[in-house]
Amino acid sequence: MSLLPYSMSLANCSSLAISLPTVFGAKLLSLEAYPVRNYSKSVSIESNFNHDSLEVTNISVCNVTVTHTHPGQGDTLTTQIWLPVQPQWNERMQAIGGGGWLAGASEYQEPGMAAAVFDGYAAITTDGGVPGDGMSTPWALLSPGNVNLYALQNVASVSLNDAALIGKSVIQSFYGKRPTFSYFSGCSHGGRQGLMLAQRYPTAFDGIAASAPGVNWPNFFVANWFPQQVMNEMKQYPHPCELEALTKAAIKACDPNDGLTDGLISDPDSCHFNPQTLVGTGLNCSATGGPKAISEAAAAVANAAWTGARSSNGSMLWYTLGYEADLTTMMSIASTMCSEGGMCMPGEHNSLFSSWIQQFVKKDEHFDLSSMSRSDYERVFRASVREYESIIGSNFADLSEFRESGGKIITVHGLADETVPYQNTRHYYDAVTALDPEVHDFYRLFESPGLAHCAPGAGAYPAGTFKALVEWVEHGVAPRTLLGKFQRSPQANQTNQQPNETRILCPYPQRARYLGGGSVRFACS
């Protein structure tokens, strides 16, 4: 990628030299600009998903902060723009998405901003107009019973387009030229943001890397509470040792289905593991006072985590996680806490899901989640979808305007994702395909066995995702596969695999099949 001569001096980095943008429907409040010299930062793949890790060294940028409001809504939104001076601008813009409830513009997005600038991009991000640490939503309720819908709308969609318009305007003012290509990169909430941009603002970006996207937000946020709901109904909370043993057993049972035993489930559609078959099986739990055998309760919770949230009549409401997902981390959906005596209780569960039910659906931050019957839970699920699908569902399947604008999307989703169910993303992709059978011409989904939520886990991580997107947008080279690299060995090292082994990822619905023979080779079919 050649660097064009759009190099500006940091002497031009001032609020007087950069024009205040104009955004329809918004009132611009302020623009601040100050130079940053010789900035360096280590960037890991966990803080910059879709890209490789790298050492950012000695970059110099003009750091611009723009604040604006939407008259009559009482909001204040912030957009950050980092304009590269060293290295030179490459005539492109890259927006960095958020995570959790963060729209962006926080310390968590700083590594991605730095990495983008190091590659020559003008980088942008927005805070969406809401405070918080990414896990909590202190802004959710204006008062008991009254959701702050303007704030939710800002986070869901409006701030994203505002930031794109502001970023392009500031770039034009600073360099004297608008970006030739504009890209968006995000995972989790950032992945949802990317797909929302393609749906509602189809000309805002030319290329979107939208990984592990939290689409169908009102559906899966309640569905992910289901294992906790099952535990509350039983008033039994299994020890993490039990759920870890059941997960290992499921992986062991389904691992060989793709022809290679490597500790990964590469063909999840062929996996139908019944945890009830292991009830009573002995455990070697290292925890003091841990269980000696797998309980009925543990099997019921694992089944709830793997086979979807269910209504009172047993019908499925929505997808939950895959067999490879870690069920017991704080960020997962079946966490429990146990004393040394072996007594277990609800764990420090993912507050994203509990606060959604309390604040947005019940509109009461003190609502007792443990009091819900199955019928109550079903009503909460339906109310969540009914009230919020049009605001933050981000599941509009007609992407024809984005396709016609020449836009391209790549999504990567790990089959061991412990936060966003991979089948949630499949559901959306299948809906897009149903409307446009030629979806592969502009949008491709890649699934990676063993890959966790926006992090490697035991699976192969495709560090070249964003580069593949750029090749597709600018040179018309569609990615036939992505190359994933293991950051550590798969769980069952039965093929003498090394941590640096690579594996191809195939565009859904194709799957990598082991070709057999002495070397570990796969092909898409």
N, C-alpha and C positions, 0 to 999 in steps of 0.2 A: 504494500500500500504506500504509494508515494505521498510525501508530505508537501503540501502546497505552501506558497510563501505568504501565509496569513499570520505573520508574526507581529505582535504588538508589544510595545514597551510597557512595563509596569507603571511608567509615568502617566499613562493614559487611564490607569485604574483609579477612577474617582467618581463620585456621584454626580459631579458636574459634567463629566465627559460622556456619561452613558444616559441615553434618553429613557424616561419613564415609559414603560409599555402601556399599550391600550388593550383592554380585554372587555369585550361586550358583556354587559351584565355585572361588571365588577368596577369597584372604585379603588384605584391604586393609592396606597397610603404613603409609602416611602420606598426609597432605593438607597442602599448603602453599599459601598465598594471599598475594599482595601486590599493591598498587595500581600501575598504570602510567598516568601522566598525560601528556596532550598529545603522543601518539605520532603520527608522520607517516612515510609511506613511499610511494615511487613503485612502482606495481604494473603490470608488463607482462603481456601476454597469454601469453607463454611461461611465466610463473610462476603463472598463474592461468587455465589453459585452461577453456573453457566460459563465460568471462566476458569483459568488455571490460577494456582497460587503464584505470587511473584513478589519481588522486592522492589518497592517504589523508592527511587532515590533522587533527591535533589530536583524535585519539580518546583516550578514557580507559576503561580496562578493569580488571576484577579478574582477574588472571592466576592461575589455579588449576592446580596440578600434583598429580596423584594417582598413587601407585605401588601396585602390587599384585603378588601372586604366585599361582601355582596350587600348593597344597601337594603336595609329593612330586615336583615337576618341576624345582626349582632355578632357576626363572626370576624375572625382575623386569621388569615392564612399566610404562611411563609413559604417562599420558594427560594432555594439556594442554587446558584449557578457558579460553577468553577470554570473559568476561562483560561486555557493553557497559554502560557507565554514561553515556557521552557518545559517540555518540548513544544515545537510549533503545533498550531492547530491543524488537524487533518481534514478540515472542512466538514466535519460530522458532529452530530449531537448524540449523546447517550444519556437516557434517563434511568435512574436507579430506583427500583421499587422498594416497598416496605416489607415488614414482617410482623406477625401477630396483629395487634391493632395499630401498629405504627404505619402511617402512610409513607414515611420516609423522613428525611431531614433530621437525623439524630446521629449519635455516635456510632450506631450500628450500620448506618449507610456510608459513613466516612471512608471505610476501606474501599468500597466499590467506587466511590467518587474519585479517590486517589488513583486507583487502578485505571479507570477510564481516562483520566488526564494523562497518566503515564503513557498510554497508547495514543495520545494525541486528540482525544475527544473533548469537546466541551460537555461537561457533566451537569445534570440537573436533578433535583429531587424536591419534594414538597412535604410539609408536615401535615397537610390535609386540614389544618385549622383546629386540631384537637391535641390537648395535652395528654400525658400518660407515659407509662413505662413499656407499652407494647402488650402487656398482659391485662392491665386493668383499664376501665373506661369510666373515669370520674366525671366525664361529661355526658354520660348516657341519659340521665334523667334530669329534666328541668325541675321536676318535683315528683313526688310519688304518684305514679299513674300516667305521667306525661314524658314521653321519650323526646329527646332533642333530635327531631327528624332532620332539621337543617344540617346539623353536625354530621349525622349519619350519611346524608346525601353527599356532603362534601368529601367524606372519606371514601364513599363508595365510587364516586364518579367525577363530580364536578371539579374537584381540585386537580385531578389528573390532566384534564384538558387545559385548565387555567395555566398549570405549570408548563405545559408544552408550548402554549402561546407566548407566555412570558419569557421562557428560555430562548425561543427563536428570535423574539424581538431584541433581547439583550445581546445575543450573539450578533445580530445584524448591526446593532449600534456600535459594538466594540470592534468588530472586524470589518465592517462595511459590506458584509455579505451574509445571507442566510445559509444555514447548513444545507449541503447538497443531499445528504442522507441523514435521517433521524431514526434512532433505535431506542428500544426499551428493553431493559433486562431486570427480571425479578423472579423470585421463588416464593411459594406459599402465598401470603397476602399479596406479595409482589407479582406472583403468577396470575392471581385473580385480577389485579390491576391491569396487567397486560392484555388479558382477554376482554376485560371491560372496555379498554381503549379501542380494540378492534371492533367491538360491537357498537359502541355509541359515538366514537370519534374516529371513523375509519380512515381519515386522511392525516391524523396527527403524527403517525409513525410509519416508516417504510418497513421496518423489521421489528418483530417482537419475540423475545425469548421469555416464555411464560411457563416456568417449571413448577411442578407440584401445585397447581393452581387451586386456590380455595373457592372455586365456583360452586354453585348450589349451596352457598353459605348457610342460608336458613335451614336447609335440609340436614347437611352433615354435622353442623354444630350441635343440633339436638340428637342426631343419631349417635354421635360419639359419646354422649352421656349414657347410652344404653347399658353398657356393662356395670356402671355405677348404679343405675336404676335396678338392675337385676340383683346386685348385692344388697341394696337397701330393702328390696322386697323379701329376700331370703333372711335378711339380718345376719348374714355371714359374709366374711371378708377374707378370701383365701390368702395364704402366705405367698409372697413373690416367688419363693422356691417352686411352688406348684405350677404357677403359670409359666415360669421359665422352663421347667421340665416338659410341659405340654407343648410349648413352642418348639423346643428341640426335637421332640418326638414327631411333630407334624413335618418339620423340615426333613428329618431323616426318612420319613415314609414317602414323601413326594419328590425328594431330591432326584432319584434316578429316572423320573418320568421323561426327561429330555435326552436320556441316553448317556449322561455323564454324572457321576456321583462327585460333587464338588462342594457340598454344603449349601447350595442355593436351589431355590425352586424357580426354575426357568420356564416352567409350563404350569402356571397357577390354575388354569382352567381345568386341568386334569387332576387337581388335588382335591380330594374329598375326605379329609381326615376327621374321624369322630372321636373327640376327646373322652367320651363316656367309656370307650373301650379300655382306658387306662385307669379308671377309678379303682382304688385299692392297690395300685402298683407302688412298690416301695420307693422311697426317696432317700438320697444321700444329701440332705440339706445341711450346709455348714453353719447356718445361723443358730445361735443358742436358743434352744426351745423350739426349734423348727419342726414341722410336721414329718412324720415317718412315712406317710403314704399320700397319694393324690386323693383328694376328697371329691364328693359329688358336687359340692359348691364350686370348686375350682374348675371342674369340667363344664359346669353351667356357665360360668363367667367366660371361659375361653370360647365356648360355643357362641355366646352373645357377641364377643369381640370379632368373631370370624364370619358369622353367617348373616349379619345385618340386624338392624333394629327392628323389633317386632311389635305389632299391635296386640291387643288383648285376645284376638282370635287367631294369632299366630301368623298373620300375613305380614310380609316385609314392608317396612316403611322406607328404609334407605340403607345404603351400603355402610359397612364398617370396614375394619382393616383386613389386610392379608395375613396369611399364616406366618410370614417371616417377620412381621412387625414385633418390636419389643413392647410388650404390654405393661411393663412394670415401672418404666421411668416416670418421673413427675410429669413430663409432657405427654405421656401416653394416656390411654383411656381406662385402664383397669388397675391403677396404682392403689396399694394399700400400705399401711404402716403397722409393724408388729413389734411388740415388746420382747425382751429377752425371755420372758416366760411363754412366748408363743401366742399371746393374745393379739388379734389383729383388728384393725378398724379402718375406716376410710382414709385414704392417703392424701398427700398434698397433690390432688388431682389438677389437671390442666384448667386453670381458672377461666380460660377463654370460653369454655363450654358452659361451665356453671354460671358465669356472669351473664352470658347471653340469655339463658333461660330466666334468670332472676330479673335482670334489668330491662331487657328488650321485650321478652315475651310476657312475663308476669308483671313487669313494670314496678317491681318491688324488690329492692336490693336485699331485703331481709327474708324473702320467701324461703321457706324450709324445703329444700330439695328432697330430703329424706322422707318427707310425708307423702310424696306422690304415689298413687296407685298406678297400675298399668294403664287404666283408662285415662287417668289424669295426664300421664306421660304422652299418650297418643294425642290428647287434645292440645297439649303444648306443641307437639310436632306440627300438627295441622295449622295451629295459629301462627307459628313461626313462618311457615311457608306462605300462608295466606297474606300476612301483613308485610313481609319483607322481601319476597321474591323479586318484586319489581324494582326495589331500591338497591339491594346488594346481592341478589341472586347471581348476577353476572352470567346468566345461562342462555342468553338470546342466541339461537343457533343459526340465524340467517346472517352469514358473513359475506354476502354477495357484494356489498359496497366496499368492504375492505379488499376483497379479491379483485374487484374492478379497478381499484386504485393502485394495484400492483403490489400490495403488501404481502409479507410472508411471516409465518409464525412457526416456531419450533417449541415444542413442549417436551420436557423430560420428566418422568415420574418414576420414583423408586417403588418396587414391589414390596419393600420392607418399610414403607413410610408409616411412622407411628402416629402421625397427626392428621394428614389428609388422605382418606382412602383412595387408592389408585383407581378403584372402580368408579369413583365419583368423577374422575377425569375422563375415563372411558365413556361414561354415560353422556357427557357433553360432546365428546368427539363423535360418538355414534349419531347423536342428534344433528350435528353439523353435516355429517356424511349422508344422512337420510335426505337432507335438502339439497346437497351438492355432491353427487357421487365422484366428482373429480376433485375432491377436497385435497388430495395429495399434491395438486398443482400449486397450492399456496400454504397448506397447513399440514404439519407432520408431528405425530406423537410417537415418542420413543419410551419404552419401559425398560428399566434396569433391575434384574433380579438382585436382591440383597441390598439395594441402595435405600438408605434411610431418608428422613425428611430433610431435604436441602443439605444433606451431609452424606459422606461415603458409606458408613456402616461396613458391612461385609461385601457390598456390591461394587461393581465397576462404575467409576465416575467419569462421565464424558466432559473433560475440561475444554474440549474444542467446540462446545455447543454454540457459543456466540460467534466464533470465527466461521462456523458452517453457515450461520444465519447471514453473515455479511457476504459470503461467497454467493449465497442464493439470491440475495437482494441485488447485489451489484454486478454479478456476472452470470446469473441465471443457472448456477450449478446447484441443483437440488440435492440434498444429502440422502444418498441411498442407504447409508448406515452412519452411525456415530461410533467412534472408537472410545470405549471406556477403559479406564486403567484402575486396577485394584490398588487401594491405598494400604491395605493389609490383606493377608491371605484369607480366602474363604474358610468357613468354619471347619469343613472336613478336608484335610489336605491329603487326599488319597491319590492325587495325580501329580505329586511333587511340584505343585504350583508355587510360584514365588510372589511376594507382594506386588511386584511391578508387572505382573502378567496383564495382558490386555484382552479385551473381549468385545466383539462387535455387538452393537445394539441395533435392532431392526425396527423399521417404522411399523407401528400397529396398523392392521392386525397381524402382520407377519411376526414370526418368533424365531429366535436363533436356535438352530438344531445342530447337535453335535454330529460331526461327520464320521467319527470313529477313527481308528488307526492310532499310531504312536504319538502324534502331536495333538495338542488340544486345539482343534479347528472347528469353527462353526460357520453355518451358512443360513441365510434368511429363507424361510418358506412359510 
